[in-house]
Amino acid sequence: MLEGSNKILILGGSGFLGNALYKELRAYYDTYGTYFSAKKGFGDNQQFLQYDMGEDDIFQILEKVRPQIIISALRGNFAAQIQAHQHILEYVWENDCRIYFLSSANVFDA
């Protein structure tokens, strides 16, 4: 399935891990990212889509981008993350694509 595929969606693309991946992968793949807050100027980048886990339906972004690879580096409300990942897994199952889940110490409330 992944042979010849090159569209990647990085959920949490404006965060520490997600943005580092975006910067590396964009030269080689058709790479998209999501951001929560417009404060960092990601809204000016056509490859970034605003996404609020508590308000937005992830299916809209998935249907717009149609990625073959989804990299999840989301942070935020855990209940909203569970709901979002349930929807992402439905998409992955129905579309025969892959998901990679990343995390860092930054996501934990300490």
N, CA, C and O atoms as a GROMACS GRO file, in nm:
protein
  440
    1MET      N    1   0.082  -0.119   0.000
    1MET     CA    2   0.000   0.000   0.000
    1MET      C    3   0.086   0.125   0.000
    1MET      O    4   0.055   0.220  -0.072
    2LEU      N    5   0.194   0.129   0.077
    2LEU     CA    6   0.271   0.252   0.091
    2LEU      C    7   0.369   0.275  -0.024
    2LEU      O    8   0.426   0.383  -0.035
    3GLU      N    9   0.389   0.176  -0.108
    3GLU     CA   10   0.481   0.193  -0.219
    3GLU      C   11   0.429   0.302  -0.312
    3GLU      O   12   0.316   0.292  -0.362
    4GLY      N   13   0.507   0.404  -0.337
    4GLY     CA   14   0.467   0.514  -0.424
    4GLY      C   15   0.380   0.618  -0.355
    4GLY      O   16   0.347   0.720  -0.416
    5SER      N   17   0.341   0.595  -0.231
    5SER     CA   18   0.258   0.690  -0.158
    5SER      C   19   0.348   0.794  -0.092
    5SER      O   20   0.459   0.765  -0.050
    6ASN      N   21   0.296   0.916  -0.084
    6ASN     CA   22   0.381   1.018  -0.025
    6ASN      C   23   0.306   1.130   0.044
    6ASN      O   24   0.365   1.235   0.069
    7LYS      N   25   0.179   1.114   0.076
    7LYS     CA   26   0.106   1.221   0.144
    7LYS      C   27   0.100   1.190   0.294
    7LYS      O   28   0.052   1.085   0.335
    8ILE      N   29   0.152   1.284   0.373
    8ILE     CA   30   0.163   1.266   0.518
    8ILE      C   31   0.087   1.378   0.588
    8ILE      O   32   0.094   1.494   0.548
    9LEU      N   33   0.014   1.342   0.693
    9LEU     CA   34  -0.053   1.439   0.779
    9LEU      C   35   0.006   1.427   0.919
    9LEU      O   36   0.004   1.319   0.978
   10ILE      N   37   0.058   1.538   0.970
   10ILE     CA   38   0.114   1.540   1.106
   10ILE      C   39   0.016   1.615   1.195
   10ILE      O   40   0.002   1.737   1.186
   11LEU      N   41  -0.053   1.541   1.281
   11LEU     CA   42  -0.145   1.602   1.377
   11LEU      C   43  -0.061   1.655   1.492
   11LEU      O   44   0.013   1.581   1.556
   12GLY      N   45  -0.073   1.784   1.519
   12GLY     CA   46   0.016   1.848   1.615
   12GLY      C   47   0.142   1.896   1.547
   12GLY      O   48   0.249   1.901   1.608
   13GLY      N   49   0.130   1.933   1.420
   13GLY     CA   50   0.245   1.975   1.340
   13GLY      C   51   0.308   2.106   1.386
   13GLY      O   52   0.418   2.141   1.341
   14SER      N   53   0.241   2.179   1.473
   14SER     CA   54   0.298   2.304   1.522
   14SER      C   55   0.374   2.284   1.654
   14SER      O   56   0.437   2.378   1.703
   15GLY      N   57   0.367   2.165   1.710
   15GLY     CA   58   0.435   2.137   1.836
   15GLY      C   59   0.582   2.104   1.817
   15GLY      O   60   0.633   2.104   1.705
   16PHE      N   61   0.649   2.076   1.926
   16PHE     CA   62   0.793   2.051   1.924
   16PHE      C   63   0.829   1.934   1.832
   16PHE      O   64   0.907   1.951   1.738
   17LEU      N   65   0.774   1.816   1.859
   17LEU     CA   66   0.806   1.698   1.777
   17LEU      C   67   0.745   1.709   1.638
   17LEU      O   68   0.812   1.682   1.538
   18GLY      N   69   0.618   1.748   1.632
   18GLY     CA   70   0.549   1.756   1.504
   18GLY      C   71   0.614   1.852   1.407
   18GLY      O   72   0.626   1.822   1.289
   19ASN      N   73   0.655   1.968   1.456
   19ASN     CA   74   0.716   2.066   1.366
   19ASN      C   75   0.854   2.024   1.321
   19ASN      O   76   0.893   2.051   1.207
   20ALA      N   77   0.929   1.958   1.408
   20ALA     CA   78   1.060   1.905   1.367
   20ALA      C   79   1.043   1.803   1.255
   20ALA      O   80   1.120   1.802   1.159
   21LEU      N   81   0.943   1.716   1.268
   21LEU     CA   82   0.916   1.618   1.163
   21LEU      C   83   0.870   1.686   1.034
   21LEU      O   84   0.914   1.649   0.925
   22TYR      N   85   0.781   1.784   1.047
   22TYR     CA   86   0.732   1.856   0.930
   22TYR      C   87   0.849   1.918   0.852
   22TYR      O   88   0.857   1.903   0.730
   23LYS      N   89   0.938   1.985   0.922
   23LYS     CA   90   1.052   2.050   0.857
   23LYS      C   91   1.141   1.949   0.785
   23LYS      O   92   1.195   1.980   0.678
   24GLU      N   93   1.156   1.831   0.841
   24GLU     CA   94   1.239   1.728   0.778
   24GLU      C   95   1.168   1.662   0.660
   24GLU      O   96   1.229   1.640   0.555
   25LEU      N   97   1.041   1.630   0.676
   25LEU     CA   98   0.969   1.552   0.575
   25LEU      C   99   0.919   1.632   0.455
   25LEU      O  100   0.902   1.577   0.347
   26ARG      N  101   0.896   1.763   0.473
   26ARG     CA  102   0.835   1.842   0.366
   26ARG      C  103   0.919   1.846   0.238
   26ARG      O  104   0.863   1.867   0.129
   27ALA      N  105   1.048   1.828   0.247
   27ALA     CA  106   1.133   1.830   0.128
   27ALA      C  107   1.118   1.702   0.046
   27ALA      O  108   1.153   1.700  -0.072
   28TYR      N  109   1.066   1.597   0.107
   28TYR     CA  110   1.059   1.467   0.040
   28TYR      C  111   0.917   1.419   0.014
   28TYR      O  112   0.896   1.336  -0.074
   29TYR      N  113   0.821   1.469   0.089
   29TYR     CA  114   0.683   1.421   0.081
   29TYR      C  115   0.586   1.538   0.077
   29TYR      O  116   0.618   1.649   0.117
   30ASP      N  117   0.466   1.511   0.029
   30ASP     CA  118   0.357   1.607   0.033
   30ASP      C  119   0.306   1.605   0.177
   30ASP      O  120   0.224   1.521   0.214
   31THR      N  121   0.355   1.698   0.258
   31THR     CA  122   0.336   1.695   0.402
   31THR      C  123   0.243   1.806   0.450
   31THR      O  124   0.258   1.922   0.412
   32TYR      N  125   0.148   1.768   0.534
   32TYR     CA  126   0.052   1.861   0.594
   32TYR      C  127   0.065   1.852   0.744
   32TYR      O  128   0.111   1.752   0.798
   33GLY      N  129   0.023   1.958   0.812
   33GLY     CA  130   0.025   1.958   0.958
   33GLY      C  131  -0.098   2.028   1.012
   33GLY      O  132  -0.168   2.099   0.940
   34THR      N  133  -0.124   2.007   1.140
   34THR     CA  134  -0.231   2.079   1.206
   34THR      C  135  -0.172   2.168   1.314
   34THR      O  136  -0.063   2.142   1.367
   35TYR      N  137  -0.246   2.273   1.345
   35TYR     CA  138  -0.208   2.363   1.454
   35TYR      C  139  -0.335   2.399   1.529
   35TYR      O  140  -0.444   2.396   1.474
   36PHE      N  141  -0.320   2.433   1.655
   36PHE     CA  142  -0.434   2.470   1.739
   36PHE      C  143  -0.450   2.622   1.746
   36PHE      O  144  -0.559   2.674   1.725
   37SER      N  145  -0.343   2.690   1.774
   37SER     CA  146  -0.347   2.835   1.795
   37SER      C  147  -0.283   2.908   1.679
   37SER      O  148  -0.176   2.870   1.632
   38ALA      N  149  -0.349   3.012   1.633
   38ALA     CA  150  -0.297   3.090   1.520
   38ALA      C  151  -0.185   3.185   1.562
   38ALA      O  152  -0.133   3.258   1.478
   39LYS      N  153  -0.148   3.186   1.688
   39LYS     CA  154  -0.047   3.280   1.738
   39LYS      C  155   0.089   3.265   1.671
   39LYS      O  156   0.163   3.363   1.660
   40LYS      N  157   0.123   3.145   1.627
   40LYS     CA  158   0.256   3.121   1.571
   40LYS      C  159   0.263   3.146   1.421
   40LYS      O  160   0.370   3.129   1.363
   41GLY      N  161   0.154   3.185   1.357
   41GLY     CA  162   0.157   3.216   1.215
   41GLY      C  163   0.143   3.096   1.123
   41GLY      O  164   0.170   3.108   1.004
   42PHE      N  165   0.101   2.981   1.174
   42PHE     CA  166   0.086   2.864   1.088
   42PHE      C  167  -0.030   2.880   0.990
   42PHE      O  168  -0.033   2.812   0.887
   43GLY      N  169  -0.123   2.968   1.020
   43GLY     CA  170  -0.238   2.989   0.933
   43GLY      C  171  -0.199   3.040   0.796
   43GLY      O  172  -0.275   3.024   0.700
   44ASP      N  173  -0.083   3.103   0.784
   44ASP     CA  174  -0.036   3.153   0.654
   44ASP      C  175   0.022   3.043   0.567
   44ASP      O  176   0.040   3.062   0.447
   45ASN      N  177   0.052   2.929   0.626
   45ASN     CA  178   0.109   2.816   0.553
   45ASN      C  179  -0.004   2.730   0.498
   45ASN      O  180  -0.082   2.674   0.576
   46GLN      N  181  -0.015   2.719   0.366
   46GLN     CA  182  -0.123   2.644   0.303
   46GLN      C  183  -0.121   2.496   0.338
   46GLN      O  184  -0.221   2.427   0.318
   47GLN      N  185  -0.010   2.446   0.389
   47GLN     CA  186   0.001   2.305   0.424
   47GLN      C  187  -0.043   2.278   0.568
   47GLN      O  188  -0.044   2.163   0.612
   48PHE      N  189  -0.079   2.384   0.642
   48PHE     CA  190  -0.123   2.368   0.780
   48PHE      C  191  -0.271   2.399   0.792
   48PHE      O  192  -0.321   2.495   0.734
   49LEU      N  193  -0.341   2.315   0.868
   49LEU     CA  194  -0.484   2.329   0.889
   49LEU      C  195  -0.511   2.345   1.037
   49LEU      O  196  -0.455   2.273   1.120
   50GLN      N  197  -0.598   2.439   1.072
   50GLN     CA  198  -0.630   2.460   1.212
   50GLN      C  199  -0.721   2.348   1.261
   50GLN      O  200  -0.816   2.309   1.193
   51TYR      N  201  -0.690   2.296   1.379
   51TYR     CA  202  -0.767   2.185   1.436
   51TYR      C  203  -0.776   2.201   1.587
   51TYR      O  204  -0.675   2.208   1.656
   52ASP      N  205  -0.898   2.206   1.637
   52ASP     CA  206  -0.927   2.212   1.780
   52ASP      C  207  -0.994   2.080   1.818
   52ASP      O  208  -1.109   2.058   1.782
   53MET      N  209  -0.923   1.994   1.888
   53MET     CA  210  -0.976   1.862   1.924
   53MET      C  211  -1.110   1.868   1.994
   53MET      O  212  -1.194   1.780   1.975
   54GLY      N  213  -1.131   1.971   2.074
   54GLY     CA  214  -1.255   1.983   2.150
   54GLY      C  215  -1.373   2.031   2.068
   54GLY      O  216  -1.488   2.015   2.109
   55GLU      N  217  -1.346   2.091   1.952
   55GLU     CA  218  -1.453   2.151   1.872
   55GLU      C  219  -1.467   2.093   1.732
   55GLU      O  220  -1.578   2.080   1.682
   56ASP      N  221  -1.356   2.057   1.670
   56ASP     CA  222  -1.357   2.019   1.529
   56ASP      C  223  -1.363   1.868   1.511
   56ASP      O  224  -1.320   1.791   1.596
   57ASP      N  225  -1.419   1.827   1.398
   57ASP     CA  226  -1.425   1.686   1.362
   57ASP      C  227  -1.302   1.653   1.278
   57ASP      O  228  -1.283   1.711   1.171
   58ILE      N  229  -1.220   1.561   1.323
   58ILE     CA  230  -1.097   1.524   1.253
   58ILE      C  231  -1.125   1.466   1.116
   58ILE      O  232  -1.040   1.473   1.027
   59PHE      N  233  -1.245   1.408   1.096
   59PHE     CA  234  -1.280   1.349   0.966
   59PHE      C  235  -1.272   1.453   0.854
   59PHE      O  236  -1.234   1.420   0.742
   60GLN      N  237  -1.308   1.578   0.884
   60GLN     CA  238  -1.303   1.683   0.781
   60GLN      C  239  -1.160   1.702   0.730
   60GLN      O  240  -1.139   1.716   0.610
   61ILE      N  241  -1.065   1.704   0.819
   61ILE     CA  242  -0.925   1.720   0.780
   61ILE      C  243  -0.876   1.595   0.707
   61ILE      O  244  -0.808   1.606   0.605
   62LEU      N  245  -0.911   1.479   0.758
   62LEU     CA  246  -0.868   1.354   0.693
   62LEU      C  247  -0.924   1.343   0.552
   62LEU      O  248  -0.853   1.300   0.461
   63GLU      N  249  -1.049   1.381   0.532
   63GLU     CA  250  -1.109   1.375   0.399
   63GLU      C  251  -1.049   1.480   0.305
   63GLU      O  252  -1.038   1.456   0.185
   64LYS      N  253  -1.012   1.593   0.358
   64LYS     CA  254  -0.951   1.698   0.275
   64LYS      C  255  -0.810   1.658   0.230
   64LYS      O  256  -0.776   1.673   0.113
   65VAL      N  257  -0.730   1.609   0.322
   65VAL     CA  258  -0.590   1.577   0.292
   65VAL      C  259  -0.576   1.439   0.228
   65VAL      O  260  -0.495   1.422   0.136
   66ARG      N  261  -0.654   1.340   0.273
   66ARG     CA  262  -0.647   1.202   0.224
   66ARG      C  263  -0.505   1.145   0.238
   66ARG      O  264  -0.447   1.099   0.139
   67PRO      N  265  -0.449   1.147   0.360
   67PRO     CA  266  -0.311   1.101   0.379
   67PRO      C  267  -0.298   0.950   0.372
   67PRO      O  268  -0.392   0.876   0.404
   68GLN      N  269  -0.181   0.905   0.331
   68GLN     CA  270  -0.148   0.763   0.338
   68GLN      C  271  -0.078   0.732   0.470
   68GLN      O  272  -0.080   0.618   0.517
   69ILE      N  273  -0.017   0.834   0.529
   69ILE     CA  274   0.050   0.820   0.658
   69ILE      C  275   0.001   0.932   0.750
   69ILE      O  276  -0.001   1.049   0.711
   70ILE      N  277  -0.038   0.895   0.871
   70ILE     CA  278  -0.080   0.991   0.973
   70ILE      C  279   0.018   0.979   1.089
   70ILE      O  280   0.039   0.870   1.142
   71ILE      N  281   0.076   1.091   1.127
   71ILE     CA  282   0.164   1.094   1.244
   71ILE      C  283   0.092   1.176   1.350
   71ILE      O  284   0.064   1.294   1.330
   72SER      N  285   0.063   1.114   1.463
   72SER     CA  286  -0.008   1.183   1.569
   72SER      C  287   0.090   1.227   1.677
   72SER      O  288   0.153   1.145   1.744
   73ALA      N  289   0.102   1.358   1.692
   73ALA     CA  290   0.184   1.418   1.797
   73ALA      C  291   0.099   1.520   1.871
   73ALA      O  292   0.146   1.628   1.909
   74LEU      N  293  -0.028   1.484   1.892
   74LEU     CA  294  -0.122   1.574   1.958
   74LEU      C  295  -0.095   1.587   2.106
   74LEU      O  296  -0.038   1.497   2.169
   75ARG      N  297  -0.136   1.699   2.161
   75ARG     CA  298  -0.136   1.715   2.305
   75ARG      C  299  -0.263   1.790   2.341
   75ARG      O  300  -0.323   1.856   2.257
   76GLY      N  301  -0.302   1.779   2.465
   76GLY     CA  302  -0.423   1.847   2.508
   76GLY      C  303  -0.509   1.756   2.594
   76GLY      O  304  -0.461   1.658   2.651
   77ASN      N  305  -0.635   1.790   2.603
   77ASN     CA  306  -0.731   1.717   2.684
   77ASN      C  307  -0.733   1.569   2.648
   77ASN      O  308  -0.751   1.534   2.531
   78PHE      N  309  -0.714   1.483   2.748
   78PHE     CA  310  -0.702   1.339   2.721
   78PHE      C  311  -0.831   1.279   2.667
   78PHE      O  312  -0.826   1.193   2.580
   79ALA      N  313  -0.946   1.322   2.718
   79ALA     CA  314  -1.074   1.270   2.667
   79ALA      C  315  -1.091   1.307   2.520
   79ALA      O  316  -1.137   1.225   2.440
   80ALA      N  317  -1.055   1.430   2.484
   80ALA     CA  318  -1.064   1.473   2.344
   80ALA      C  319  -0.965   1.396   2.257
   80ALA      O  320  -0.995   1.365   2.142
   81GLN      N  321  -0.847   1.366   2.311
   81GLN     CA  322  -0.749   1.286   2.237
   81GLN      C  323  -0.801   1.146   2.208
   81GLN      O  324  -0.783   1.094   2.098
   82ILE      N  325  -0.864   1.085   2.307
   82ILE     CA  326  -0.919   0.951   2.288
   82ILE      C  327  -1.024   0.952   2.178
   82ILE      O  328  -1.024   0.866   2.090
   83GLN      N  329  -1.114   1.049   2.184
   83GLN     CA  330  -1.219   1.061   2.081
   83GLN      C  331  -1.157   1.083   1.943
   83GLN      O  332  -1.198   1.018   1.846
   84ALA      N  333  -1.061   1.172   1.934
   84ALA     CA  334  -0.996   1.200   1.805
   84ALA      C  335  -0.927   1.075   1.752
   84ALA      O  336  -0.938   1.044   1.633
   85HIS      N  337  -0.856   1.004   1.839
   85HIS     CA  338  -0.785   0.884   1.793
   85HIS      C  339  -0.880   0.770   1.755
   85HIS      O  340  -0.846   0.688   1.669
   86GLN      N  341  -0.996   0.763   1.817
   86GLN     CA  342  -1.096   0.665   1.773
   86GLN      C  343  -1.138   0.694   1.629
   86GLN      O  344  -1.149   0.603   1.547
   87HIS      N  345  -1.161   0.822   1.599
   87HIS     CA  346  -1.199   0.860   1.462
   87HIS      C  347  -1.084   0.838   1.364
   87HIS      O  348  -1.105   0.793   1.252
   88ILE      N  349  -0.963   0.868   1.408
   88ILE     CA  350  -0.846   0.845   1.322
   88ILE      C  351  -0.832   0.696   1.291
   88ILE      O  352  -0.805   0.659   1.176
   89LEU      N  353  -0.849   0.612   1.391
   89LEU     CA  354  -0.837   0.468   1.368
   89LEU      C  355  -0.945   0.416   1.274
   89LEU      O  356  -0.919   0.325   1.195
   90GLU      N  357  -1.066   0.472   1.280
   90GLU     CA  358  -1.170   0.436   1.184
   90GLU      C  359  -1.125   0.471   1.042
   90GLU      O  360  -1.142   0.391   0.950
   91TYR      N  361  -1.068   0.589   1.027
   91TYR     CA  362  -1.019   0.631   0.896
   91TYR      C  363  -0.907   0.538   0.847
   91TYR      O  364  -0.907   0.496   0.732
   92VAL      N  365  -0.814   0.507   0.936
   92VAL     CA  366  -0.702   0.419   0.900
   92VAL      C  367  -0.755   0.283   0.855
   92VAL      O  368  -0.710   0.228   0.754
   93TRP      N  369  -0.849   0.229   0.929
   93TRP     CA  370  -0.906   0.098   0.897
   93TRP      C  371  -0.975   0.100   0.761
   93TRP      O  372  -0.958   0.007   0.681
   94GLU      N  373  -1.053   0.204   0.734
   94GLU     CA  374  -1.130   0.213   0.610
   94GLU      C  375  -1.045   0.249   0.489
   94GLU      O  376  -1.084   0.219   0.376
   95ASN      N  377  -0.931   0.311   0.509
   95ASN     CA  378  -0.851   0.361   0.398
   95ASN      C  379  -0.716   0.293   0.383
   95ASN      O  380  -0.635   0.336   0.301
   96ASP      N  381  -0.690   0.191   0.460
   96ASP     CA  382  -0.567   0.113   0.448
   96ASP      C  383  -0.442   0.202   0.448
   96ASP      O  384  -0.356   0.192   0.360
   97CYS      N  385  -0.436   0.289   0.548
   97CYS     CA  386  -0.316   0.372   0.562
   97CYS      C  387  -0.252   0.341   0.697
   97CYS      O  388  -0.295   0.250   0.767
   98ARG      N  389  -0.151   0.416   0.732
   98ARG     CA  390  -0.076   0.389   0.856
   98ARG      C  391  -0.084   0.508   0.950
   98ARG      O  392  -0.097   0.623   0.909
   99ILE      N  393  -0.076   0.475   1.079
   99ILE     CA  394  -0.069   0.579   1.180
   99ILE      C  395   0.052   0.552   1.270
   99ILE      O  396   0.080   0.438   1.306
  100TYR      N  397   0.121   0.660   1.303
  100TYR     CA  398   0.234   0.654   1.396
  100TYR      C  399   0.203   0.750   1.510
  100TYR      O  400   0.166   0.865   1.486
  101PHE      N  401   0.217   0.704   1.632
  101PHE     CA  402   0.187   0.785   1.749
  101PHE      C  403   0.317   0.824   1.816
  101PHE      O  404   0.400   0.739   1.848
  102LEU      N  405   0.335   0.955   1.838
  102LEU     CA  406   0.455   1.007   1.903
  102LEU      C  407   0.416   1.080   2.030
  102LEU      O  408   0.305   1.131   2.042
  103SER      N  409   0.507   1.083   2.123
  103SER     CA  410   0.482   1.155   2.247
  103SER      C  411   0.614   1.205   2.303
  103SER      O  412   0.721   1.156   2.266
  104SER      N  413   0.604   1.301   2.391
  104SER     CA  414   0.723   1.352   2.460
  104SER      C  415   0.683   1.385   2.604
  104SER      O  416   0.565   1.379   2.639
  105ALA      N  417   0.780   1.419   2.684
  105ALA     CA  418   0.752   1.455   2.823
  105ALA      C  419   0.664   1.579   2.831
  105ALA      O  420   0.602   1.604   2.934
  106ASN      N  421   0.658   1.657   2.724
  106ASN     CA  422   0.581   1.781   2.722
  106ASN      C  423   0.431   1.757   2.735
  106ASN      O  424   0.359   1.849   2.775
  107VAL      N  425   0.382   1.639   2.703
  107VAL     CA  426   0.238   1.615   2.706
  107VAL      C  427   0.187   1.582   2.846
  107VAL      O  428   0.066   1.578   2.868
  108PHE      N  429   0.275   1.558   2.941
  108PHE     CA  430   0.233   1.518   3.074
  108PHE      C  431   0.218   1.640   3.165
  108PHE      O  432   0.302   1.730   3.164
  109ASP      N  433   0.111   1.641   3.242
  109ASP     CA  434   0.094   1.744   3.343
  109ASP      C  435   0.175   1.705   3.466
  109ASP      O  436   0.140   1.608   3.535
  110ALA      N  437   0.280   1.778   3.492
  110ALA     CA  438   0.366   1.741   3.605
  110ALA      C  439   0.360   1.846   3.714
  110ALA      O  440   0.426   1.832   3.817
   0.00000   0.00000   0.00000
